[in-house]
Amino acid sequence: MIRGFCAYGLEFKDSNGFIHDWCTLILALELAYETSIHYSTGKTPAMLEKGWNPRLPYDTLKKDLVEIHPIESSFK
């Protein structure tokens, strides 16, 4: 995943002509990696490390999302 992300060198143009520095996009890569379910464990690295998954931008679009702290939900 990282090899493909950094293969463009330090700067590259996307399909819209914008120039990006891959170092500024590394946080997006980290979020994608941390929230991807891995085949060997069946869980995300964030779940294994922190015990909860970070909220993604898509999650804010869900209208039925209930705000419960990860620790609180484990006490049920």
N, C-alpha and C positions, 0 to 999 in steps of 0.2 A: 504494500500500500504506500509506504513512504517512498520507495524507489520511483514509482510512477508519479508521485506528487512532486518530487524534486528533480525529475528527469529534464525539465525544461531549463535548468540552470537557475541563476539568481533572479532573472526577470523573464517573463514571457507574456505574450499577448493572448487573450482569450478570443472567442469567436466574435465578440462585439468590438474588438480592437482595444480593449482596456489593457494597460500594462500592469502586471502584478509582480510583487516581490514575494517569493514563496515563503520567506520567513514571516511575513505578516499573516499568511494563511495557515500557519502551523497549528494555531489554536482550533481552527475548524477541523483540521485533520485529527487532532487529539480527541475532540468531542465525537467525531464519527467513529474512531477506533474504540473509545470508552463505552459507547452505547451500542456497539455491534455484538450480536450474540455469537459466541465462538463455538465451533463444532465440538471441540474436545471437552468443554465444560458444560455446554448448554446454557451458559449464563454470560452476562456482559462483564468485562473487566471492572467496571464501576460497581456492579453489584457485589463482586467478589472482594473488592478492596474496601468499599465504603458501606456496603449493605443496602444501598439504594441507587437508583438510576437518576441522573440529572434530567431535569425537564428540558425538552426540546422545544424549539419554536412552534412546531406542529401541535404540541400539547396545549398551548395557550388558545388554540382555535377550538378546542373541544368545549362545548357548552356544559356538558354533564360532569366535568372534572370537579371532584370534591377535594378541598384542601385539607389533607391529613399529613401530619409530620410522619416521616418513615418510622421513627421510634414508637410513636403512638399507635400506629397500625399493628405493630408486632405484639402489643399487650392484649390483643383481643383473644 
